[in-house]
Amino acid sequence: MPDRRSFLRSTALGAAAGLPLLGACAAGDEGATDQDPSGTSAASDAGAVVRPVALSTWNHGLDANREAWPILESGGRALDAVEAGVRVSEADPAVTSVGYGGAPDREGHVTLDACIMDEAGRCGSVAFLREILHPISVARRVMEETPHVMLVGQGAQDFAVAQGFERQNMLTPEADERWRRWLAENGETGPPPINAENHDTIGMLALDRNGDLSGACTTSGAAYKLHGRVGDSPIIGAGLYVDNAVGGATATGWGEAVIRAVGCFLVVELMRQGHDPQEACRLAVERVIEKNPDWADIQVGFIALDKRGRTGAYCIAPGFDYAVKTPDRDELVVAASRLG
Ligand code: SD4
């Protein structure tokens, strides 16, 4: 298994702009299995359809999948499954790039990005949202209760409060301390620390028994980002995309690079053209590389799930893993990577 610490990078782009690359690493994924050389297909042969399926980024995706599983197993909707799944990471202070316990921006504010998309192509999103524990559920309300797709900042928070969500402090003492240490060591424009304890954005895709797909993505974004910065995670097409006729994809890593390639829309369109999820993720990473001259210094990873229950993933740098759950599997898989 690749050493996850080895892929942590500070980015030329970040240095040039005075911005950090997210610390993108999680410890404790020793249970990860190696990439299935056949292409990580959850379907056992070309004709088989596997469902339900839950697929999530990083090792905390295991818990997300397990939370979602009873919903999927009992015939529930993929949308409910992905929302329930990622809420686990949002509430877990040990997951330091998502929700409560997430790394703050460089002014010390935890600002949250999230989006959700269902089988009918409906979608909802919040960005630059503060003091709300479950941004994904606010995104779902935006989708279901408003004529809009995206609310940001104060407006998103006002909407959340009007919908009955309570405001709470999202900065844990541990995250506060890490931020203060980073500031002391790096100053206002320094690169981020290489932090082996830093977990990453959760993106989750599910295929339910009915054959419907949904996805969710939620994050506190790049650690110590500029105040007001929004990444790819709440942007439909960039951090998440689902087309119920084809499949879904979600992204993790340096959001600016994903946005430039409209990464997840691209993955889904590649699957529409006939590529399996694994190859679609690989080709999308190649596009990210093409569009980002600093690609060797950043991490971007995609996971994808198609209508038949096949799964795939690919990333730039070694160290990205993802969680797969099907009726026969419940495991962490190491994603294949461009850099070896
Ligand atoms: C972002 N893609 O805000 C996200 C970061 C991430 O924390 O994947 N993890 O750019």
Residues whose N, C-alpha, C, O or C-beta is under 5 A from the ligand:
A	BS01	SD4	L22 S97 H199 D200 T201 T219 G221 A222 G231 D232 S233 A251 T252 G253 W254 G255 E256
